[in-house]
């Protein structure tokens, strides 16, 4: 795949909410890890997120299916 000017070669993750109220939290990179972005998804909604120079981790709270280049996993719901 040819690089596009202004694009990034960082990894992507796709999160599909399996219940209402799934929270996705982006965490910063660097000496002090901090929350820098939060999104809330309802059942069936999908978010595609990217790891960047600023985002080193993504936390998923609630029941969701998570797709990465490493494979797929499912997070536990609030009642688990």
DRENZADREN-332757 format. One record per residue: residue number from 1; y, z, x of N, C-alpha, C, CB in turn. Coordinates in steps of 0.001 Angstrom, whole numbers, plus 500000, padded with zeros to 6 digits. Glycine has a CB too. Example, Ala and Ser with C-alpha at 12.3 -4.5 7.8 and 13.67 -1.06 7.14 Angstrom:
residues 2
FIPA   n    n.v    n.w    n.u   ca.v   ca.w   ca.u    c.v    c.w    c.u   cb.v   cb.w   cb.u
FIPA   1 494310 507800 513190 495500 507800 512300 496700 507800 513200 495527 509046 511308
FIPA   2 497750 507080 512850 498940 507140 513670 500030 507870 512900 499402 505725 514084
This chain:
residues 80
FIPA   n    n.v    n.w    n.u   ca.v   ca.w   ca.u    c.v    c.w    c.u   cb.v   cb.w   cb.u
FIPA   1 498828 500000 500836 500000 500000 500000 501240 500000 500884 499995 501208 499047
FIPA   2 502158 499139 500594 503369 499001 501390 504386 500076 501007 503976 497600 501210
FIPA   3 505043 500676 502028 506070 501680 501755 507286 501027 501119 506472 502416 503046
FIPA   4 507833 501707 500131 509041 501247 499457 510207 502052 500000 508926 501390 497902
FIPA   5 511311 501389 500407 512469 502145 500925 512929 503194 499916 513639 501188 501260
FIPA   6 513166 504402 500403 513619 505488 499540 512493 506226 498835 514560 504953 498525
FIPA   7 511259 505747 498986 510142 506435 498349 509584 507485 499297 509038 505433 497934
FIPA   8 508663 508278 498784 508080 509349 499574 506568 509201 499597 508485 510724 499016
FIPA   9 505944 509620 500671 504493 509561 500783 503843 510906 500491 504098 509090 502165
FIPA  10 504530 511768 499751 503999 513090 499426 502961 512998 498313 505133 514039 499016
FIPA  11 502086 513993 498268 501027 514029 497263 501569 514367 495879 499963 515038 497661
FIPA  12 500868 513821 494873 501204 514079 493475 500101 514914 492846 501406 512753 492693
FIPA  13 500462 515608 491773 499507 516349 490970 499868 516082 489510 499527 517897 491311
FIPA  14 498857 515913 488660 499104 515715 487239 498513 516896 486489 498500 514368 486736
FIPA  15 499281 517435 485557 498851 518605 484796 498901 518254 483323 499740 519849 485106
FIPA  16 497768 518457 482622 497688 518212 481185 497462 519543 480485 496552 517196 480842
FIPA  17 498383 519912 479597 498288 521175 478861 497170 521096 477833 499629 521513 478171
FIPA  18 496294 522103 477829 495210 522195 476861 495511 523227 475782 493906 522539 477563
FIPA  19 496673 523864 475866 497155 524804 474854 498673 524783 474891 496601 526254 475097
FIPA  20 499300 525300 473869 500760 525391 473839 501242 526447 474828 501257 525720 472415
FIPA  21 502407 526201 475424 503039 527202 476268 502544 527265 477702 502862 528507 475661
FIPA  22 501950 526201 478212 501520 526181 479616 502776 526134 480490 500568 524949 479913
FIPA  23 502858 527022 481464 504013 527084 482352 503644 526531 483717 504533 528527 482477
FIPA  24 504517 525668 484230 504340 525101 485573 505525 525551 486407 504227 523521 485539
FIPA  25 505231 526152 487546 506281 526716 488397 506197 526067 489771 506151 528269 488506
FIPA  26 507316 525516 490230 507405 524955 491577 507870 526028 492545 508362 523742 491611
FIPA  27 507215 526135 493686 507554 527137 494706 508098 526447 495948 506317 528001 495067
FIPA  28 509081 527061 496561 509753 526455 497711 508927 526560 498987 511104 527107 497924
FIPA  29 509304 525759 499929 508724 525735 501264 509660 526536 502173 508523 524253 501789
FIPA  30 509149 527090 503234 510010 527770 504195 509590 529199 504441 511428 527743 503726
FIPA  31 510483 529922 505112 510185 531297 505517 509966 532213 504308 511319 531843 506385
FIPA  32 510809 532073 503274 510689 532867 502052 510298 531949 500900 512020 533617 501737
FIPA  33 509134 532182 500315 508698 531383 499168 509389 531905 497917 507147 531426 499005
FIPA  34 510044 530990 497177 510782 531356 495967 510476 530348 494872 512311 531423 496240
FIPA  35 510648 530790 493606 510553 529865 492484 511776 528961 492516 510446 530627 491120
FIPA  36 511585 527641 492326 512758 526774 492278 512804 525902 491034 512796 525905 493494
FIPA  37 511704 525835 490267 511713 525004 489063 510604 525477 488131 511535 523492 489418
FIPA  38 510894 525503 486842 509904 525893 485841 509928 524903 484687 510170 527329 485329
FIPA  39 508754 524538 484227 508604 523668 483055 507603 524306 482115 508147 522227 483462
FIPA  40 507764 524081 480820 506820 524567 479822 506279 523365 479068 507488 525593 478849
FIPA  41 504947 523293 478959 504290 522185 478265 503564 522689 477028 503306 521464 479201
FIPA  42 503548 521859 475990 502745 522141 474810 501467 521315 474864 503538 521843 473514
FIPA  43 500498 521685 474041 499179 521054 474056 499309 519538 474009 498329 521550 472878
FIPA  44 498603 518884 474932 498589 517431 474996 499660 516835 475889 498735 516882 473638
FIPA  45 500683 517604 476235 501732 517085 477112 501221 517009 478547 502999 517969 477036
FIPA  46 501749 516043 479283 501334 515808 480666 502565 515806 481549 500553 514471 480806
FIPA  47 502436 516416 482714 503508 516394 483709 502927 515902 485023 504162 517804 483878
FIPA  48 503663 515009 485671 503298 514552 487003 504306 515166 487960 503276 512975 487103
FIPA  49 503820 515924 488932 504691 516614 489888 504365 516124 491294 504524 518165 489789
FIPA  50 505315 516330 492198 505154 515843 493568 505456 516964 494552 506073 514627 493834
FIPA  51 504612 517090 495566 504909 517985 496671 505938 517280 497558 503603 518364 497477
FIPA  52 506990 517983 497939 508088 517382 498706 508457 518274 499882 509323 517146 497806
FIPA  53 509559 517943 500528 510084 518790 501605 510465 520172 501067 511309 518120 502273
FIPA  54 510767 520251 499759 511207 521508 499155 510094 522229 498388 512367 521245 498227
FIPA  55 509116 521489 497891 508047 522081 497082 506760 522162 497891 507819 521262 495791
FIPA  56 506296 523399 498131 505070 523571 498904 503891 523999 498045 505291 524582 499995
FIPA  57 504175 524491 496829 503102 524960 495950 503531 524814 494497 502733 526433 496263
FIPA  58 502534 524662 493633 502773 524591 492202 501827 525577 491540 502570 523136 491648
FIPA  59 502388 526447 490705 501595 527454 489993 501479 527021 488536 502242 528883 490108
FIPA  60 500273 527081 487974 500035 526726 486584 499567 527979 485859 498988 525568 486457
FIPA  61 500275 528329 484790 499925 529510 483991 499580 529036 482587 501099 530564 483962
FIPA  62 498356 529294 482144 497880 528833 480847 496727 527860 481039 499019 528173 480045
FIPA  63 496146 527427 479928 494971 526552 479989 495434 525112 480172 494093 526692 478702
FIPA  64 495036 524521 481297 495447 523161 481627 494390 522491 482482 496801 523158 482350
FIPA  65 494413 521167 482442 493571 520375 483331 494480 519849 484427 492834 519201 482565
FIPA  66 494049 520000 485675 494873 519651 486831 494148 518568 487620 495162 520906 487728
FIPA  67 494858 517460 487859 494290 516304 488551 495010 516120 489877 494398 515016 487683
FIPA  68 494243 516046 490978 494806 515782 492304 493912 514758 492999 494925 517106 493155
FIPA  69 494320 514320 494167 493474 513392 494918 492181 514074 495386 494244 512832 496127
FIPA  70 492157 515394 495369 490966 516146 495764 489969 516292 494624 491363 517517 496269
FIPA  71 490419 516036 493392 489543 516177 492243 490275 516783 491053 488343 517026 492603
FIPA  72 489478 517241 490097 490017 517810 488861 489515 519236 488703 489620 516951 487629
FIPA  73 490384 520094 488173 489956 521455 487846 490663 521883 486568 490262 522451 489019
FIPA  74 490182 522979 485997 490778 523501 484782 491173 524944 485011 489812 523376 483587
FIPA  75 492405 525264 484650 492865 526653 484761 492437 527407 483505 494424 526726 484956
FIPA  76 492327 528712 483628 491932 529561 482503 493114 529741 481557 491418 530939 483001
FIPA  77 492805 529968 480313 493850 530228 479327 494299 531667 479383 493365 529890 477928
FIPA  78 495240 532000 478564 495794 533355 478526 494766 534389 478083 496992 533399 477598
FIPA  79 493795 533974 477255 492797 534918 476714 491609 535128 477650 492292 534422 475369
FIPA  80 491558 534420 478761 490390 534506 479668 490423 535736 480525 490316 533289 480559
